Amino acid sequence: KDKDEVYLSWLDQRGLAHAPSLAGELRVAPGWERAADAVLGPRLSGLGVGDLPTILSSDAEMPRQDMFFVESGKTADSADSQTLLAHVSSDRYDLRPLLTGVFVAKDLAEAFARRGELQQSESIVTKSGVVLGVNWAHVPRGQGPAAGLLEREEELSRLCEEVPAIEGRVAKSEQELEKMRVRLHASESQQG
């Protein structure tokens, strides 16, 4: 068995074959998708579970693959508007353990101006996805499969919402086309 088959089998044995991904359960305020992508990174493809100890019962049984799981449970109430938690939410998961201490800035200049206010475990993320810590910076530039995941999720959601309206316009256009064909045929019959 290859690595993917072992992983899928492991998930299936635990009833997680159809578990929701974290990315699919998040709502991100428009314009903050890159920031959330930068902070959450590969964890976005992680799976939601009911109870971590049940899923991760033995070190020996785990597949040799990076995995991330988040327990469902009480969700966060409102958050300080200066934090990423104010721009990212979930009805299913409490995001505070993942996003506490992550502040937001509209751009790099604002982030650098506020960097001196940070505690050791805190960071600031810009709308473009640059993350600054007290003495470090992370500048993601679309590397890896999780890059841009939230933007793609938002785009897919928007497109899915547009499909019914477009299908309705297509059906109406097809009806009008058929009416024109009938009129054309009638006109040709009268001339012939």
SVG drawing of the C-alpha trace seen along z (x, -y; Angstrom):
<svg xmlns="http://www.w3.org/2000/svg" viewBox="-48 -53 63 55">
<polyline fill="none" stroke="black" stroke-width="0.4" points="0.0,0.0 1.2,-3.5 1.2,-6.3 -2.1,-7.7 -3.9,-4.4 -2.6,-3.7 -3.7,-7.2 -7.2,-6.8 -7.6,-3.4 -6.6,-4.8 -9.2,-7.6 -11.9,-5.1 -11.2,-2.9 -11.9,-5.8 -15.0,-7.0 -13.2,-10.1 -13.3,-9.3 -15.9,-12.1 -14.8,-14.4 -15.0,-18.1 -11.7,-19.9 -11.0,-23.0 -10.9,-25.2 -14.4,-24.2 -15.8,-25.1 -14.3,-28.6 -15.8,-32.0 -13.3,-34.6 -14.1,-38.3 -13.4,-39.5 -9.9,-40.7 -8.5,-38.6 -8.2,-35.2 -4.4,-35.6 -3.8,-36.5 -5.8,-33.4 -4.0,-31.2 -0.6,-32.5 -1.3,-31.9 -3.2,-28.6 -1.2,-27.2 -1.3,-23.4 -3.7,-23.1 -6.4,-24.3 -6.5,-20.8 -6.8,-19.3 -9.9,-17.4 -12.6,-18.1 -13.2,-15.4 -15.5,-14.9 -12.9,-13.7 -9.1,-13.8 -8.3,-11.0 -10.6,-8.6 -9.0,-9.3 -5.4,-9.4 -5.4,-6.4 -1.9,-5.0 1.3,-6.4 2.1,-3.1 -1.1,-3.0 -0.6,-6.4 0.3,-6.6 3.6,-8.2 2.0,-11.4 1.5,-14.9 -2.0,-15.1 -3.9,-17.9 -7.1,-17.5 -9.3,-20.0 -12.0,-19.1 -15.5,-20.4 -17.0,-22.2 -17.9,-25.6 -17.2,-28.4 -15.6,-31.7 -17.7,-34.7 -16.8,-38.1 -13.1,-39.0 -11.0,-42.2 -11.2,-43.9 -7.4,-44.1 -7.1,-40.3 -7.3,-37.8 -10.0,-36.0 -12.3,-39.0 -12.0,-38.2 -12.1,-34.4 -14.9,-32.3 -16.5,-28.9 -19.8,-27.6 -18.2,-24.2 -14.8,-24.9 -13.3,-27.2 -10.6,-29.0 -9.1,-30.8 -6.4,-28.2 -5.2,-28.6 -5.5,-32.3 -5.1,-33.9 -2.2,-36.4 -2.4,-37.0 -3.1,-40.6 -3.9,-42.2 -2.6,-45.2 -3.8,-46.5 -0.2,-46.7 3.4,-46.1 4.1,-49.7 1.4,-49.4 2.6,-45.9 6.2,-47.2 4.9,-50.3 3.0,-48.0 5.7,-45.2 7.2,-46.8 3.9,-46.2 4.1,-42.4 4.7,-39.9 7.0,-36.9 4.2,-34.6 2.3,-37.1 2.4,-38.1 0.9,-40.5 -0.4,-39.4 -1.1,-41.8 -3.9,-41.5 -1.3,-40.3 -0.3,-37.4 3.0,-38.6 3.4,-37.6 5.7,-39.5 6.8,-38.3 9.0,-40.1 12.2,-39.1 11.0,-37.1 9.0,-37.4 7.2,-34.8 6.5,-35.8 4.5,-33.1 4.4,-33.3 2.1,-30.5 4.2,-27.5 2.6,-24.1 -0.9,-22.7 -2.4,-24.7 -1.3,-28.1 -4.3,-30.2 -6.7,-27.5 -9.2,-30.0 -9.2,-32.3 -10.1,-29.3 -12.7,-28.1 -14.3,-31.6 -14.1,-31.7 -15.7,-28.3 -18.5,-29.3 -19.2,-32.5 -19.2,-30.6 -21.6,-28.0 -23.9,-30.8 -23.8,-32.3 -24.6,-29.0 -28.4,-29.0 -28.7,-32.5 -26.6,-31.8 -28.5,-28.6 -31.7,-30.6 -30.4,-33.1 -29.3,-30.3 -32.8,-28.6 -34.5,-31.9 -32.1,-32.5 -32.8,-29.0 -36.6,-29.7 -36.1,-32.9 -33.9,-31.2 -36.6,-28.5 -39.3,-31.2 -37.1,-32.9 -36.6,-29.6 -40.4,-29.1 -40.9,-32.6 -38.1,-32.1 -39.7,-28.8 -43.1,-30.4 -41.7,-33.3 -39.9,-30.9 -43.1,-28.9 -45.1,-32.0 -42.5,-33.0 -42.1,-29.6"/>
</svg>
